[in-house]
């Protein structure tokens, strides 16, 4: 039978809507039953988990019609409690959510809620997760606009496609994420700029300023220094993301490993090896360590295994010099 700690962790992850942690603990239960000789039960548990994960992936679908391949629609269930972030960032996101939920009260006084948000920071630090959290907390669909495809696939008609996207923003209430936003938001005076991209940026500036919908518009960029200064005035809030500090990394690792974490982790070594990694890279390293434990019929992720997984992530992002 499952241990008391496993059951508590399973229930906690379910009510906090932390799906990935729920899957991880469920797999641990399956591994535990297998070691107890309950192979049929273990297989049944794994089949249930695999089926659920396959079905959850189908929630992300291309938008039909003329915008197919440019817009992906999903219904996220991520809540703020499942996201490890700084206290300041948590307060800023909570304020956006609170204003959105209380928009009627603000409108009664001639004020508007924050709904045009710019997220900037290194890859893997939680910008896309923030969009999912906003959609999940507000009970809205998330529409991801693939800006890089918008520019490369429809060069010459990008502005027309942008107009269709803003028509969609007006007609279909949701959270709209413009990912890789610097593909269209680059400074108009840059030497490598071309006339087409200047027209696209001018069109975006016009559309976002004229937008009066109830949808939330979120733009994410890894390179805020490349963005045209005029863009910042169009957004009502700008959130900056950074690589996680020691306390954040420790909390993140504990959350991901769950009951897989060893009884005496050497945090000094773990935090030293994880320094400089993003949230996403730490997440992947922890999952690599958990998979190693499951496949070797082990029970816990020890410090040596975790630091090795983190080191592999470090090696993958630091390319050797030629």
N, C-alpha and C positions, 0 to 999 in steps of 0.2 A: 504493500500500500504506500501511497505517497506520504512523505514526512510532513510534520506540522508546518515546518518552515516553507516547504514547497506549496502547500495548500494556501497558506497566508499570502505568499507572494503571487500566486495565481489569481486569487480573488482581488488583491490590491491592484494588479495590473489590469484586470478586467474593468474595474470601476473607474480607473484613471484613464481608460481608453488607450492604454499603451499596448497597441497590437503586437509590435515586434517583441516586446518583453513577454507578452502572453504566449506567443509562439515558442520563444526560447524555453520558458519554464515547462510548457507542454511537452516539448521534445525531451527535456530532462526527465519528466515523469515517464515517458515512453522508454527511455534508456534504463531507468530504474526498474521498471516492470520486466524488461528484457533480462536484466541481470538476476532478477528473482526467479527466472524460469518461465515467466508468463509471456511467452513469445507471441501467442495469438492476440492477447490484449495489447501488447506493445505494437504489433503490426496494425491493429485496428486504430490505435491512437495516432500513429504516423499517417495512416491513410486519411483520417479525418482532418489532420492538420494540413496535409498536402492539398486536399480538395479545397479547403477553405482559402488557402493562400492563392491557389489558381483562380478561384472565383473572385477574390478581392482584387486581383490584378486586372480583371475585366472591367472594373469600375472606371479605368482610364481609357477613354475611347476618343478617336478622332472626331472632330465636329463635322457633321455632314454638309453637303452642298458645296458652294464655291469656296468656303473656308476650310475644306478638308485638307489635312496636312499642315495647316497653319495654327489651328486651335485644338487643344486637347481638353476634354471635359472630364471631371471626376467629382466624386462626392466624398471629401475627406472626413475622417472621424477623429483627427488629431485635436487634442485639447491642450491648453497652455500648461497643464500640470505635467504633461509628458515631455516638455521641452526644457532642457537645461540651459539657462541663460543668466546673465548678470542681473543684479537687482534693479539697476537703472533701466535696462532693456525691458525687463518684466513690467516695470511701472509704465513705460511708454506704450507697450503693446496693450496693457490693461486699459490705459486711457483711451486708445483707439476703439477698443471693443466696447467700453462703457459709453462713449459718445455715440457710437453707432446704435446701440440698443436704446439710447435715450434721445434719439434725433428729433422725435416729436416735441419734446420739451424745449430743445434748443431752437427749433424752427418757430415755436410760438413767440420767441423773443427776437426773431429775425436773424438768428445765428445758424451756421451750418456745422455739421460734424466733420471730423477728419475722415476723408475717404480717398484722398490721392496721396499715396505714400511712396517714398523712394527708399530702397534698402541698398546699402553699399558695404562692401567688405570682401575679404578673400574668399575663394571658393571653399565650400564645405563648412561654412560657419553658421548656417541656419537661415539663410535668406528664403529659400524655397520652403523650408519647414515653417517659417513664419506665415507665409501665404496660406499654407495648409491649416495652420492653427487658427488664423483669422476666419477662414471659411468654416472650419469645424465648430468654432465657438459661436459663430453667427448663424449656423445652420444653412449655409449657402453653398451652391456649387462653385468649384474652382475651375476657371477657364485659363489654361496656360497658352499664351501667345508665343509661338516659337519665332522669335524675332530674327534669328540668323537665317531661317528658311524664308522668311518674308523678304529679306533683302536679296538673298542669292537666287531664289527660284523665280521671283517675280520682279526682277530688275526692269524698270521701265513702267511698271504698273503698281509699284509699292504704295504710292499715295492712295490709289483707288482701293487697294486692299485694306489699307488703314481706315479709310472711310467706312468700309463694310464692317470692320471690327468695332468701330465706335457706334455704328448702327446697332450691332449686336449688344454692346454694352448698355445701350438705351433700352432695348427691347427685352433682354434676358437678364434679369436681376442676378448678380453673383459677384464673386471676387475674381478680378482679371489680373493675371500675372504676366507682365512683359519681361520675360527672362532674357539674359544677355542683352540688356537694354542699350549698352554702349554701341551696339551694331547700328542703331539709328540715331543715337543721342550724342554722337561725337561733336566736339567743338566745330562750328561752321567755318572758322578761320584757319583750320589745320591745313598744312601744305598738301597733304595727300587727299584732301577732300575733293569730291567731284560734284558737278552741278546736280546730278540726280539725287545724291544724298542730302544736299542742302535743301532741295525741294521736299524731300521726305521729312527731314527734321522740322522744317517750317510748317508742314502739314500737321505733324504730330503736335507741335506747340499750339496750333490753331484749334485742333480737335479737342485736346485736353482742357484748354481754357474755356471752350464753348460747352463742354460736357456738363449737363445738369441732371444726369441720371441718379438713381439711388444705388448704383453698383459701386463697388470699391475697386479702385485702380491701383495696382502695386507694380512698381518697376524695380528690377533688381540688376545691379551692376557690380562687377568685380573691379572696375577701374573708374572710380568717381572722378579722377583727375582728367579723364578724357571727355567728360560730359560738358555740353554747352552750358554756360552760366545761366542762360535764360530759362533752362529747364528747372533749376532749383526753385525759382519763383512760382512755378506751376504746381509744386507739390506742397501739401499742407503740413507734412511731417517728413523728416529725413532721419532714418535710423542707421547708425553705423555699427558694423559687426567686426569683431576681432577674434583672433585665435584664443582658445580658452586658457585661463590662468589655472594655477595649481588647484584651487578649491573647486572650480568648475570641472576640471578634468577628473578629479577624484569622485565627485558626485556622478558625473557621466559614466565613468567606468563601473561604479557600484550599481547604477540603474541598469546598465546593459547586461552585466554578468548576472545580476539577480542572485539566486541561490547557488549559482555556479562558483561564486567567489570563494577563494580559500579562506581558512579560519584566521590566518595571520599574514595578510599581504604586506610586503615590504614597500610601503608607499613611497619612501625616498627613492628607491630604484625605479619604481613604476612611473612616478611623476617626472623623474629625470629623463627616462626613455621616451615619454610621451610629449615632452616639451617641443613646441613648434608644429605639432600636428593639429589639424582642424577637427571639429566635432565629427565630421563624416569619416575621416581617416581613423580616429579612435574607435568609432562605432564598428568599422570593418575589422580592425585589429582584434577587438574583443570577440566579435563573432567568429573570427578565424580560430581563436583560442578555444572557444566553446565547441566548435566543430571538431577540433582535435581531441578534446576530452570525450565527446560522445563517440567518436569513431574508435577510440582506444578503450572504450568501456570504463572510462574513469569517472570520477565523481565531482572533482573540483578543479578549477583553474588556479594553478599555483603561480607564484611570482615569476619563476623562471620561464614558464610557458607564455605568460602574458608579456613579459619584457621582450621575449624573442619575437612574438607577433608584432609588437610595437616597433621593434628594430627593423623588421621586414618592411613595415610601412614607411619608416624613415628612409630606408635604402631606396624605396620605389619613388620617392619624391625628390631625393637629392641625386641627380644624375652625375655619374662620374665624369671628371674632367678629361677632355681629350688630350 
